[in-house]
Amino acid sequence: MGGVAGGAGVREAAPERTAPARRPQNGSNHFGLRQKTVTYLVLAPLAILFLAPFAWLISASFQPMGEIFSTTPHWIPQDPTMEGYKGFLNVGDLTKAQQGQGHGDWRWFANSAFVAVTITVLQTFFNALCAYAFAKRRFPGRNAIFVLFLATMMVPGQVTLIPNYLIIQHIPFFGGNDWMGSGGHGWLDSYWGLIMPGIVSAFGIFLLRQYMLSIPDQLLEAARIDGAGEFRIFRSVVLPLCGPALAANAIFTFQGAWEDFFWPLIIMSSPDKITAPVGLALFVVQNRTSWTLLFAGSVIATLPMIIVFLVFQRRFVQGIALTGIKG
């Protein structure tokens, strides 16, 4: 008994064990700090390199002609002036001298805005509709058709330029064409010709399909049990969950449609229907290029893309990241 009691006393008197104190991870903190420092040292010069041309463009748009072509370039205008912007916004005389027509260039930006917004809305909708079919519907040949869609991304745009032109020219019942597509000019020199070739994109379908694959099928089955049709499931369930990917697709589409130069240059002939990139090219004339007006117009033409990206930046980055991870 005494031994047992003594043993119990010894056990009670034994000191309690405490968890060993964590050592500060100074090594990993220093490594993370060094890694961030190296990252910033590498990215900062690259950011300056990419931003420098645009920064000089903005600076040059406020410089007089003599200062722009001075021997020593000036990043900060020595004698700032708004003449370039004032002349650009009232450029009717210059346009008459170059083209024989007196159309103000605000119409160019209105045309670009109309075409770019329309293409963005239609392409985002049709890309999402096709992506939903490839991601969530089952039908014969689905994978083979999707592979064919991806294969079109490897075809250069220059290869399809002439076929697209001929198709646009021979659209039946438009531009004086008969039911066989002959006798007129079809969709040439019209907004239809600018918009319709760009309402579907293989890259956009691929981007949205990869994102939609991450949506659980159980959500769609629950909606079907509740009596929802396929289009309502697409509209009320799938689209709200694809906000980041839709934003990424919209930004890519708007940027491409706003900057498009070659296609509008080929199919448009009326001065009042040309877009901003084609209109800015009117200022580039041999031996008498109006550089101050061209720089001012280029800055104005760049602002919509910057605004769109800044507004949708978070969703754009999120859509690209999640599509790469979940796809």
C-alpha positions in Angstrom: 0.0 0.0 0.0 2.7 2.4 1.0 4.6 1.6 -2.3 1.5 2.2 -4.3 0.8 5.5 -2.5 4.4 6.5 -2.8 4.3 5.7 -6.5 1.1 7.7 -6.9 2.7 10.6 -5.1 5.7 10.4 -7.3 3.5 10.4 -10.4 1.5 13.3 -9.1 4.6 15.2 -8.4 6.0 14.6 -11.9 6.3 17.8 -13.9 3.9 18.3 -16.8 5.3 18.1 -20.3 5.0 21.3 -22.3 5.1 21.6 -26.1 8.5 22.7 -27.4 8.5 26.4 -28.4 8.6 27.0 -32.1 11.7 28.5 -33.5 11.2 31.6 -35.5 11.5 30.7 -39.2 13.9 33.5 -40.0 15.4 31.6 -42.9 12.2 31.1 -44.8 11.1 34.8 -44.1 14.4 36.0 -45.5 14.1 33.7 -48.5 10.6 35.0 -49.3 11.8 38.6 -49.0 14.7 37.9 -51.3 12.4 36.2 -53.8 10.0 39.2 -53.8 12.9 41.6 -54.2 14.3 39.6 -57.2 10.8 39.4 -58.7 10.3 43.2 -58.5 13.9 43.9 -59.8 13.1 41.8 -62.9 9.5 43.0 -63.5 10.1 46.7 -62.8 12.4 47.2 -65.8 10.1 45.1 -68.0 7.1 47.2 -67.0 9.0 50.4 -67.7 10.1 49.0 -71.1 6.5 48.2 -72.1 5.0 51.5 -70.7 7.7 53.8 -72.2 6.2 54.0 -75.7 2.7 54.8 -74.5 4.2 57.4 -72.0 6.1 59.1 -74.8 3.0 59.0 -77.0 1.0 60.9 -74.3 3.9 63.3 -73.8 4.3 63.9 -77.5 0.5 64.6 -77.9 1.1 67.8 -75.8 4.2 68.9 -77.6 4.5 71.3 -80.6 5.9 69.9 -83.8 9.3 71.4 -83.3 9.7 69.9 -79.9 8.6 66.4 -81.0 11.4 66.2 -83.6 14.1 68.0 -81.6 17.5 66.4 -81.3 17.0 65.7 -77.6 13.7 63.9 -76.9 11.7 65.3 -74.1 9.7 63.0 -71.8 8.1 66.1 -70.2 6.8 68.7 -72.6 8.8 71.9 -72.3 6.0 74.0 -73.7 2.7 72.0 -73.3 0.0 72.7 -75.8 -3.5 71.4 -76.6 -3.3 72.3 -80.2 -3.1 68.7 -81.3 -6.3 67.7 -79.5 -8.1 70.9 -80.6 -7.0 70.3 -84.2 -8.0 66.6 -84.0 -11.5 67.4 -82.8 -12.0 70.0 -85.6 -10.2 68.2 -88.4 -12.8 68.7 -91.2 -10.5 70.8 -93.4 -7.7 68.3 -93.2 -10.0 65.5 -94.1 -11.3 67.4 -97.1 -7.8 68.0 -98.3 -6.9 64.4 -98.0 -10.0 62.6 -99.1 -12.3 65.1 -100.7 -14.9 64.5 -98.0 -15.8 66.6 -95.0 -16.6 64.0 -92.3 -15.6 64.7 -88.7 -13.6 62.0 -86.9 -16.0 61.7 -84.0 -18.0 59.6 -86.4 -15.0 57.3 -86.7 -15.0 56.6 -83.0 -18.8 56.2 -83.0 -18.5 53.6 -85.7 -15.7 51.8 -83.8 -17.7 51.9 -80.6 -20.9 50.5 -82.3 -19.0 47.8 -84.1 -16.9 46.8 -81.1 -19.7 46.7 -78.6 -22.0 44.8 -80.9 -19.3 42.2 -81.7 -18.5 41.8 -78.0 -22.1 41.3 -77.0 -22.9 38.8 -79.8 -19.7 36.9 -79.6 -19.9 36.5 -75.8 -23.4 35.2 -76.1 -22.8 32.8 -79.0 -19.4 31.6 -77.5 -21.1 30.9 -74.2 -23.9 29.0 -76.0 -21.5 26.8 -78.0 -19.3 26.3 -74.9 -22.3 25.1 -72.9 -23.2 22.6 -75.6 -19.6 21.2 -75.7 -19.2 21.2 -71.9 -22.6 20.0 -70.6 -24.5 18.4 -73.4 -24.1 14.9 -74.8 -24.5 14.3 -78.6 -22.7 12.1 -81.2 -19.5 13.5 -82.5 -19.2 16.1 -79.8 -15.4 15.7 -79.2 -14.7 15.4 -82.9 -16.5 18.7 -83.7 -14.7 20.4 -80.8 -11.3 19.3 -82.1 -12.3 20.8 -85.5 -13.1 24.0 -83.8 -9.7 24.0 -82.1 -8.0 23.2 -85.5 -9.4 26.4 -87.0 -7.3 28.4 -84.5 -4.2 27.2 -86.4 -5.4 28.7 -89.7 -3.9 32.2 -90.2 -6.4 35.0 -90.8 -4.7 35.8 -94.1 -5.8 32.4 -95.5 -9.5 33.1 -94.8 -9.4 36.7 -95.9 -10.4 36.1 -99.6 -13.1 33.5 -98.8 -14.6 35.8 -96.2 -14.6 38.6 -98.7 -16.4 36.6 -101.3 -19.0 35.3 -98.9 -19.7 38.8 -97.7 -20.0 40.0 -101.3 -22.5 37.3 -102.3 -24.9 37.3 -99.4 -28.4 36.9 -101.0 -31.0 39.6 -100.8 -28.5 42.3 -99.5 -26.8 45.1 -101.3 -28.7 44.5 -104.6 -28.1 40.7 -104.7 -30.7 38.3 -105.9 -31.5 35.0 -104.2 -28.4 33.5 -105.8 -26.1 36.2 -104.3 -25.4 37.9 -107.6 -25.9 41.4 -109.1 -24.9 43.5 -106.1 -22.2 44.1 -103.4 -23.9 42.2 -100.6 -22.6 43.2 -97.2 -19.6 45.1 -98.5 -19.4 48.7 -97.3 -21.9 48.0 -94.5 -21.9 47.4 -90.8 -23.2 43.9 -91.4 -19.9 43.1 -93.1 -17.9 44.4 -90.2 -19.9 42.6 -87.5 -21.1 39.3 -88.8 -17.6 37.6 -89.4 -16.7 38.3 -85.8 -19.7 37.0 -83.9 -18.1 33.6 -83.1 -14.5 32.8 -81.9 -13.0 29.4 -81.5 -10.7 30.7 -78.8 -13.6 32.1 -76.9 -15.5 28.9 -77.1 -12.5 27.0 -75.8 -12.0 29.5 -73.0 -15.6 29.3 -71.8 -15.9 25.5 -72.3 -12.8 24.9 -70.0 -14.4 27.1 -67.4 -17.9 25.5 -67.7 -16.3 22.0 -67.1 -15.7 23.1 -63.5 -19.4 23.6 -62.9 -20.9 20.6 -61.0 -23.4 18.6 -63.1 -25.5 18.2 -60.0 -26.5 21.8 -60.2 -27.9 21.3 -63.7 -29.6 18.1 -62.7 -31.3 19.8 -59.8 -32.6 22.5 -62.1 -33.9 19.9 -64.6 -35.7 18.2 -61.7 -37.3 21.5 -60.8 -38.7 21.7 -64.4 -36.2 24.2 -65.9 -35.5 23.9 -69.6 -32.0 23.9 -71.2 -32.0 27.6 -72.1 -33.2 28.6 -68.7 -30.5 26.4 -67.1 -28.0 28.1 -69.4 -29.3 31.6 -68.5 -30.0 31.3 -64.8 -27.5 28.7 -63.6 -24.5 28.6 -66.0 -24.0 32.2 -67.0 -24.1 33.7 -63.5 -21.3 31.2 -62.5 -19.2 32.1 -65.5 -18.8 35.8 -64.8 -14.9 35.8 -64.7 -14.6 33.8 -67.9 -17.2 35.9 -69.7 -15.4 39.1 -68.6 -12.1 37.7 -70.0 -13.8 36.8 -73.3 -15.4 40.2 -73.5 -12.1 42.1 -73.0 -10.3 40.0 -75.6 -13.2 40.5 -78.1 -13.6 44.2 -77.5 -9.8 44.8 -77.8 -9.6 42.9 -81.1 -12.7 44.5 -82.6 -11.6 48.0 -81.6 -8.1 47.7 -83.0 -9.1 45.9 -86.2 -7.6 47.7 -89.1 -7.2 45.4 -92.1 -10.8 44.0 -92.5 -12.5 47.5 -92.3 -9.9 48.9 -94.7 -10.8 46.2 -97.3 -14.6 46.1 -97.2 -15.4 49.8 -96.3 -15.4 52.5 -98.9 -17.8 55.2 -97.6 -15.9 57.8 -95.5 -18.8 58.1 -93.0 -18.6 54.4 -92.2 -14.9 53.9 -91.5 -13.6 53.0 -88.1 -11.1 54.8 -85.9 -8.0 52.8 -86.9 -8.7 53.4 -90.6 -9.5 57.1 -89.9 -6.2 57.6 -88.1 -4.4 56.2 -91.1 -5.8 59.2 -93.1 -3.3 61.5 -91.2 -0.3 59.5 -92.5 0.4 61.2 -95.9 3.7 61.2 -97.6 5.8 64.3 -96.9 2.9 66.0 -94.9 1.9 63.7 -92.1 0.1 65.7 -89.3 2.0 64.1 -86.4 0.4 66.3 -83.6 -3.1 65.3 -84.8 -2.0 61.7 -85.2 -0.6 61.5 -81.7 -3.6 63.1 -80.1 -6.0 60.8 -82.0 -3.9 57.8 -81.0 -4.2 58.7 -77.3 -8.0 59.2 -77.6 -8.3 55.8 -79.5 -6.4 54.0 -76.8 -8.5 55.3 -73.9 -11.5 53.0 -74.4 -9.4 49.9 -74.1 -7.6 51.1 -71.0 -10.9 52.0 -69.4 -12.5 48.6 -70.2 -9.5 46.7 -68.9 -9.4 48.8 -65.6 -13.1 48.3 -65.0 -13.0 44.5 -65.6 -9.4 43.8 -64.5 -10.2 41.8 -61.4 -12.7 39.5 -63.2 -10.4 39.3 -66.2 -7.4 38.0 -64.1 -9.7 35.7 -62.1 -11.2 34.2 -65.2 -7.8 33.5 -66.8 -6.5 32.0 -63.5 -9.5 29.8 -62.8 -9.8 28.6 -66.4 -6.2 27.4 -66.3 -6.6 25.7 -62.9 -10.0 24.1 -63.2 -9.9 23.3 -66.9 
